[in-house]
Amino acid sequence: MLPEILVEFIITGINLSPDEITGIIGTIPTKTWMLGEPIQKTLLKRKNNGSCLSSEYHHDLDLQIM
């Protein structure tokens, strides 16, 4: 069975908004969240703001950098 590889770059912080993070790294994130938002379909709430840039799943070790 071939490996499935997913790469994620996550930045979090209370004092940075997802828009500020996007401006700093210069890339549109895959997903973002804000302090206090529900975590998926649970009663848990986010404890910080965040931004995630993730790759698609790859089935080999030759990942190309965006």
RAHU-V756565 format. One record per residue. RES is the residue in three letters. SS is DSSP state (~ for helix, > for strand, _ for the rest). OMEGA is omega in whole degrees, 0 to 359 (* if undefined). Layout:
RES&SS&OMEGA, RES&SS&OMEGA
This chain:
MET&_&181, LEU&_&178, PRO&_&173, GLU&_&184, ILE&>&176, LEU&_&180, VAL&_&177, GLU&>&175, PHE&>&186, ILE&>&175, ILE&>&178, THR&>&176, GLY&>&180, ILE&_&186, ASN&_&179, LEU&_&174, SER&_&176, PRO&~&178, ASP&~&177, GLU&~&178, ILE&~&178, THR&~&178, GLY&~&181, ILE&~&183, ILE&~&175, GLY&_&180, THR&_&178, ILE&_&183, PRO&_&176, THR&_&176, LYS&>&178, THR&>&175, TRP&>&182, MET&_&177, LEU&_&177, GLY&_&178, GLU&_&175, PRO&>&176, ILE&_&183, GLN&_&184, LYS&_&180, THR&_&175, LEU&_&180, LEU&_&179, LYS&>&177, ARG&_&180, LYS&_&179, ASN&_&171, ASN&>&180, GLY&>&180, SER&>&182, CYS&>&174, LEU&>&183, SER&>&178, SER&_&170, GLU&_&175, TYR&_&177, HIS&>&181, HIS&_&174, ASP&_&183, LEU&_&182, ASP&_&179, LEU&_&177, GLN&_&178, ILE&_&179, MET&_&*
